[in-house]
Amino acid sequence: MRAPRWFLWLVCAAIVLWGLYAGRAYLVPIAIALVLYSLLAALIDWITRVKLGPLSIPRPIASLIGLVIIAYGLFLMVSVMSSQVEAVIAASPRYIERIQGLLSEAAEFFDRDIAEDLQRALADLNLTARIPSLVGSAGATVTTISLIVLYMGFMFIERGVFQKKLGRLFSDREDAERVEGVILSISDNVQRYFTIKLFVSALTGLTSYVILKSLGLDFAETWALLTVLLNFIPNIGSVIATILPAIVALVQFDTLAPFLIIAIGVSAIQFTIGSFVEPALLGRQLNLSPLVIILSLTFWAFVWGIIGMFLSVPIMVIVLIVCSHIPAWRPVAILLSRDGRLPVNDEPGRD
């Protein structure tokens, strides 16, 4: 007796899910390398379009400039984070003392046993003892970064011959052109998404940094950098980027004014840029249903953790584009979209 088709699809989905989860140690660096490769390719294409009088910048020189810019950006990010580690360790006793004072005040209104348990937990907290584990994590991070750089190098090597291999893969020229069109559409949409998202996140982080620094908040550079990174996580990232510095302000300062200024000011920045600037720049390129974005965020957070949350939206954009080009899967693409309009022509008979 032949198994029902739905059962076969269910088995295939379970196998794919298991493969994504079990192979995350190998797949996550590849996914990050693809993202950085897309950003670097977009940057190189932009540099080649820059005119120096009648001359344009050759692609090899543009590639070198792009690599330098990306490398400097990563170096700057690592430098900011590493420079703040010592400051965090040095300030931790002051913060723990301040939190213990707040808990003592809170014990008058809440359960005293809970407040005392929290005070004991804070007293046992020793950041210095955790340095060896942090160093070990840093070593693993360096290894992962080396793998990502290696993958990116091979991707650039393959870029020149990929089109030739694609033409030889299909005997029918129309099939090859159709597949090439799908790949180009995916590449263009992912590059556009990450380029605009990086600009919007950097703008959000910079404006938030102005508020945090002007108030004298500790580790303002770290919170600004985290704002840039967290804004790549749909919906909840901006909330976390607002809550964290607000909590630090609540502990650092003796009055509520800095806490309220940060909470209201950063929230206003997040709302204005996220609701007006970003949609104006993205336009219809990101035509995903909000429900699909939330479900994708939850799914990829379970499969790949934090990195999965960063990549959830571009992965769903890829799924939407692929489904929209395959007639049998077009209903799935319509369900994934915000308004039913797809990134390909919807005329009958067209793929």
ABEGO torsion letter per residue (X at the ends): XBBBAAAAAAAAAAAAAAAAAAAAAAAAAAAAAAAAAAAAAAAAAAAAABBBEABBBBAAAAAAAAAAAAAAAAAAAAAAAAAAAAAAAAAAAAAAAAAAAAAAAAAAABBAAAAAAAAAAAAABBAAAAAAAAAAAAAAAAAAAAAAAAAAAAAAAAAAAAAAAAAAABABAAAAAAAAAAAAAAAAAAAAAAAAAAAAAAAAAAAAAAAAAAAGBBGAAAAAAAAAAAAABBGAAAAAAAAAAAAAAAAABABAAAAAAAAAAAAAAAAAAAAAAAAAAAEAABBBBAAAAAAAAAAAAAAAEAAAAAAAAAAAAAAAAAAAABAAAAAAAAAABAAGBBABBABBGBX
